[in-house]
Amino acid sequence: MYYQNWSELKKFNPVKDGKWDQELLYEYLVSSCYKNFERPLNDFFSSYQNDEGLAELLFDFLLNEEYDGSESQIGAAFYLSKFDKTILKKKKDLLLQAQQNPVDWKRPFKDNSYLEWL
């Protein structure tokens, strides 16, 4: 679906009562790739950098071939790179799997040397 502005998109919040709606999250991730949504979505996702359930969903978008080439993967990789390291350590296997992707934008961290904290 296409949203003209943030006011329109935010009506479809992908999290309600602590539970994530994957279809609505997909819309947020795709929209995050467009300039007019960048700032409000960065603000939105910054509130959830400690949400383990969101991390799992983002890895699902990133590693699932069903979404291959989708802008949702760009958004998922970007927002995973902003996640709290404590959460990412819990998802170490998934993170390392994502980091092995030969496609730059599918890796949360462009440089594996950044992962020394793992």
Backbone bond lengths (Angstrom), bond angles and torsions (degrees), N, CA, C in turn:
res aa  C-N    CA-C-N  psi(-1)  N-CA   C-N-CA  omega(-1)  CA-C   N-CA-C  phi
1 M - - - 1.446 - - 1.525 108.56 -
2 Y 1.299 117.06 152.55 1.458 121.67 179.90 1.529 109.32 -108.65
3 Y 1.317 115.74 133.20 1.464 122.13 178.08 1.520 107.72 -116.87
4 Q 1.319 116.03 133.89 1.465 119.50 -176.85 1.524 112.89 -78.81
5 N 1.320 116.86 -29.50 1.460 119.15 -177.15 1.530 110.30 -156.29
6 W 1.328 114.45 173.13 1.457 120.52 -177.35 1.531 111.63 -63.51
7 S 1.311 117.76 -37.53 1.467 120.50 -179.87 1.524 111.14 -58.21
8 E 1.303 115.49 -37.74 1.462 120.99 178.81 1.534 110.99 -71.38
9 L 1.331 116.78 -46.31 1.459 121.27 -176.87 1.523 112.39 -67.70
10 K 1.320 118.25 -40.58 1.474 120.29 -173.93 1.525 112.97 -66.08
11 K 1.316 117.73 -12.99 1.465 121.08 174.99 1.533 110.99 -66.70
12 F 1.332 115.98 -18.35 1.457 121.92 -177.32 1.532 110.27 -111.10
13 N 1.301 115.91 54.27 1.466 122.41 -178.08 1.531 109.66 -57.45
14 P 1.331 117.79 127.20 1.463 119.86 -176.57 1.531 115.12 -79.81
15 V 1.307 117.56 -2.95 1.469 119.73 179.16 1.525 108.66 -125.09
16 K 1.324 113.81 128.14 1.458 119.28 179.02 1.521 107.57 -139.27
17 D 1.301 115.46 125.97 1.468 121.90 -178.33 1.527 111.64 54.20
18 G 1.342 115.85 38.31 1.456 121.50 176.90 1.509 115.37 78.51
19 K 1.325 117.97 3.54 1.467 121.82 179.97 1.525 109.75 -112.47
20 W 1.335 114.28 137.22 1.457 120.99 -176.37 1.518 111.49 -93.97
21 D 1.317 115.68 136.44 1.458 123.12 173.11 1.525 106.46 -98.01
22 Q 1.330 117.41 112.49 1.459 121.74 -173.24 1.530 112.33 -64.12
23 E 1.314 118.00 -35.86 1.465 120.31 179.82 1.525 111.49 -66.80
24 L 1.323 116.45 -41.50 1.465 119.36 178.55 1.530 110.76 -72.34
25 L 1.333 116.35 -35.17 1.457 119.89 175.98 1.525 110.08 -61.73
26 Y 1.308 116.66 -39.62 1.467 121.60 176.07 1.534 109.97 -54.85
27 E 1.315 117.24 -46.09 1.470 121.80 -179.66 1.529 110.61 -62.09
28 Y 1.319 116.96 -40.01 1.466 120.40 178.64 1.524 110.68 -65.88
29 L 1.319 116.79 -42.35 1.468 120.13 -179.15 1.518 111.57 -65.95
30 V 1.306 117.24 -42.57 1.472 120.46 177.63 1.525 109.64 -63.54
31 S 1.308 116.38 -46.27 1.468 120.62 -178.99 1.515 112.21 -62.68
32 S 1.327 116.85 -28.92 1.470 120.55 -178.15 1.531 112.15 -63.37
33 C 1.290 117.09 -16.31 1.469 121.38 -179.55 1.527 112.56 -82.81
34 Y 1.315 117.32 -3.62 1.455 121.20 -177.97 1.521 110.11 -109.92
35 K 1.292 115.17 134.97 1.469 123.85 -171.37 1.528 113.62 -49.44
36 N 1.331 117.67 -44.12 1.465 119.15 -174.66 1.535 113.08 -71.19
37 F 1.336 117.94 -9.43 1.460 121.25 176.90 1.518 112.74 -108.88
38 E 1.314 117.14 -7.16 1.463 121.52 -172.81 1.532 112.53 -56.90
39 R 1.284 117.76 -54.81 1.475 120.60 -176.14 1.531 113.08 -65.41
40 P 1.341 119.22 -50.52 1.471 116.71 -179.09 1.527 113.10 -64.18
41 L 1.329 117.56 -34.12 1.458 119.01 178.81 1.527 111.95 -74.42
42 N 1.313 117.70 -33.25 1.470 119.69 173.32 1.527 109.47 -61.16
43 D 1.327 116.55 -43.31 1.465 120.73 177.37 1.526 111.28 -63.16
44 F 1.324 115.63 -43.69 1.468 120.22 179.56 1.526 110.80 -60.19
45 F 1.322 117.59 -53.47 1.461 121.13 -176.04 1.534 112.84 -68.85
46 S 1.320 117.54 -25.21 1.469 118.85 178.96 1.521 111.24 -64.16
47 S 1.315 117.29 -23.78 1.467 121.61 178.08 1.526 112.82 -73.36
48 Y 1.322 116.34 -12.90 1.462 120.81 -173.53 1.526 113.28 -120.73
49 Q 1.311 118.01 22.41 1.467 121.91 -177.57 1.523 113.54 -68.99
50 N 1.308 117.18 -6.70 1.463 122.02 177.55 1.527 112.12 -113.71
51 D 1.306 116.76 10.56 1.457 121.87 -174.96 1.533 109.93 -90.37
52 E 1.314 115.65 105.08 1.464 120.73 -176.92 1.535 111.79 -63.45
53 G 1.309 116.73 -35.63 1.468 120.57 178.22 1.517 111.49 -63.34
54 L 1.321 116.42 -40.33 1.465 119.82 176.75 1.520 110.53 -65.67
55 A 1.314 116.80 -42.10 1.473 119.85 178.72 1.523 110.39 -57.06
56 E 1.318 117.10 -44.53 1.460 120.70 178.76 1.520 111.54 -60.22
57 L 1.319 116.23 -43.05 1.470 119.70 178.97 1.527 111.44 -65.64
58 L 1.318 116.85 -40.25 1.459 119.69 179.15 1.528 110.72 -64.19
59 F 1.325 117.31 -40.82 1.463 119.69 175.83 1.527 110.42 -64.41
60 D 1.320 117.14 -35.87 1.465 119.86 177.76 1.531 110.57 -62.03
61 F 1.313 117.09 -45.34 1.469 119.60 176.86 1.526 110.32 -60.80
62 L 1.298 115.83 -44.03 1.454 121.63 -174.36 1.527 113.08 -68.60
63 L 1.302 117.39 -37.58 1.464 121.35 -172.98 1.532 114.11 -101.17
64 N 1.301 117.63 -8.57 1.456 122.29 -177.42 1.528 110.18 -85.89
65 E 1.315 116.81 121.58 1.471 121.41 -178.44 1.525 112.68 -62.19
66 E 1.315 117.05 -21.23 1.465 121.16 178.36 1.535 111.21 -59.44
67 Y 1.326 115.87 -29.53 1.464 120.69 -178.97 1.525 112.39 -99.86
68 D 1.317 117.41 9.62 1.461 121.90 -174.48 1.528 111.70 -53.26
69 G 1.314 115.50 122.75 1.451 121.61 179.48 1.520 114.69 84.92
70 S 1.303 116.96 -3.12 1.459 120.93 -178.77 1.522 110.57 -77.40
71 E 1.314 115.48 148.88 1.458 120.57 175.19 1.523 110.99 -61.63
72 S 1.326 116.45 -21.05 1.466 119.25 178.09 1.527 110.28 -61.91
73 Q 1.323 117.57 -30.77 1.458 120.42 178.14 1.524 111.70 -71.92
74 I 1.301 116.59 -35.18 1.467 120.34 176.13 1.527 108.91 -62.12
75 G 1.325 115.78 -48.60 1.456 120.54 179.06 1.517 112.38 -62.61
76 A 1.336 116.58 -42.35 1.465 120.32 -179.40 1.524 110.95 -61.80
77 A 1.320 117.00 -45.49 1.478 120.17 179.53 1.529 110.19 -62.76
78 F 1.319 116.70 -43.98 1.462 120.40 -178.57 1.532 111.29 -61.43
79 Y 1.326 117.04 -49.16 1.461 119.29 -175.93 1.530 112.19 -72.82
80 L 1.326 117.94 -28.59 1.466 119.41 173.14 1.525 110.84 -63.85
81 S 1.313 116.78 -34.79 1.471 119.65 179.67 1.525 111.81 -66.09
82 K 1.297 117.45 -18.38 1.466 122.43 -179.72 1.526 112.55 -94.58
83 F 1.327 116.59 -5.22 1.458 120.74 -174.60 1.521 111.86 -68.67
84 D 1.315 114.14 154.19 1.454 122.19 175.28 1.532 108.32 -59.95
85 K 1.317 116.70 135.05 1.469 121.34 -177.05 1.526 112.23 -62.09
86 T 1.319 117.62 -29.71 1.465 120.58 179.00 1.528 110.58 -61.42
87 I 1.311 116.30 -41.42 1.467 121.19 178.65 1.522 109.66 -69.23
88 L 1.322 116.81 -44.03 1.467 119.94 -179.00 1.527 111.76 -63.99
89 K 1.329 117.13 -33.40 1.471 119.81 176.78 1.525 110.55 -62.67
90 K 1.327 116.58 -36.99 1.463 120.79 177.91 1.534 111.21 -66.42
91 K 1.309 115.99 -24.59 1.468 122.36 -178.15 1.525 110.86 -108.47
92 K 1.323 116.12 28.98 1.461 122.16 -173.35 1.532 112.63 -51.70
93 D 1.325 117.51 -46.79 1.465 120.39 -178.13 1.531 111.64 -60.69
94 L 1.324 116.42 -42.88 1.461 120.07 178.67 1.527 111.25 -66.37
95 L 1.325 115.62 -41.12 1.458 119.85 179.36 1.523 111.10 -63.15
96 L 1.308 116.67 -45.10 1.468 119.52 179.20 1.528 111.47 -65.24
97 Q 1.326 116.43 -34.91 1.465 120.03 175.89 1.530 110.33 -63.62
98 A 1.311 116.47 -44.34 1.467 120.63 179.35 1.528 110.70 -64.98
99 Q 1.313 116.64 -37.94 1.469 121.03 -178.86 1.530 112.82 -66.88
100 Q 1.315 117.73 -18.86 1.461 121.31 179.86 1.523 112.53 -81.86
101 N 1.317 117.45 -6.68 1.457 119.97 -178.35 1.523 109.73 -66.73
102 P 1.330 117.87 132.58 1.461 120.34 -179.69 1.538 113.35 -72.15
103 V 1.310 116.93 -13.50 1.464 121.45 -179.81 1.529 108.78 -88.42
104 D 1.322 115.92 119.33 1.477 121.33 -175.87 1.521 113.68 -51.39
105 W 1.316 116.96 -49.86 1.463 119.32 -172.52 1.524 113.21 -73.47
106 K 1.328 117.64 -6.12 1.461 120.81 175.80 1.529 111.78 -93.08
107 R 1.312 116.39 -1.28 1.465 120.79 178.48 1.532 108.76 -103.36
108 P 1.321 117.50 127.59 1.466 119.13 177.91 1.528 112.57 -59.25
109 F 1.329 116.72 -35.77 1.461 120.67 -179.49 1.523 108.40 -121.13
110 K 1.294 116.56 124.41 1.472 121.14 -175.58 1.521 112.08 -66.99
111 D 1.317 116.18 -27.97 1.457 121.37 -175.09 1.529 108.97 -122.62
112 N 1.318 117.30 119.83 1.468 120.85 -178.40 1.523 113.14 -65.09
113 S 1.310 118.20 -19.21 1.462 119.54 178.78 1.529 111.02 -65.34
114 Y 1.321 116.59 -21.47 1.458 120.38 177.25 1.528 111.72 -66.75
115 L 1.320 116.52 -18.88 1.461 121.30 -174.92 1.535 113.53 -88.28
116 E 1.287 118.46 15.30 1.465 121.30 -179.57 1.532 111.61 -57.71
117 W 1.302 118.18 -26.66 1.455 122.58 -179.40 1.532 112.65 -70.70
118 L 1.319 117.58 -14.73 1.474 120.38 179.05 1.507 109.85 -68.62
